[in-house]
Amino acid sequence: MEFKQRTLLNAQQMKQLRELSKITSDEFAYVAGDLLVAENIKTSEKRVLGQAATILSESNRRVLKG
């Protein structure tokens, strides 16, 4: 059985991951199952970043200025 379903992140989520240095400018990220995967657009090399829910919730945190 082969699992091919993946959900691409939106542009804002990818921008946040780049700002946090989780992915490079040559990579895009998607969710496969419960994992967040980065794929290089030039080499097609893939790497697992970790649990999608954990990483995406960390990237949505913002520092309040006061």
N, C-alpha and C positions, 0 to 999 in steps of 0.2 A: 504494500500500500504506500502510495506516495502522497505527501502533504504539500500542496502548492499554494494554499490560500495565504495571502499576506495583505496587510492593510497599510497603505502608505500614510505617513504623517502629513499634516498640513504644513504650509510654508512657514508659518509662525513657529510651530514646534521645531522644525528643522533649524530655523534661525537661532532659536534658544539653545539647541544642542551644540551648534557651532560656536556660539558665544561662550558656552561652558567648556569648550574644547573636548566634547564627547565625540564629535565627528569632525572630519576635515572638510575643506571646501570641495574636495573630489569625491565625497561620499554622500549618499542619501540614506535615510533610515526608514524602516518599516517594522510593523509588528507581525510576527509569525507565531501563532499560538499565544503564549503568554510572555514571549521573549522579544526584546528590542534588538534588531539586527541592523548593522551598518554595512552597506555594500559600496565598494569603490566603483565609480562609473567607468574608469579606464581599464582596470584589470579584472573586474567582476569578483574580486576577493571579498569574502564576507567575514564578519566577526560579530560575535554576540556581545552586546553591551550589558546585558543583565535582564532582570525582570522588568517588563515594560511599565507596569503600574508604578513601581518604585522610582524609576528614572524619570518618567514623565511627570510624576507629582513633584519631584525635586526641581525640575526645570520650570515648573509653574510658580514656584515661590518667588516672591519679590521683596526687596528690602524697602521698608517704609522710611522715608526721610522726614525728619521732624525738627 
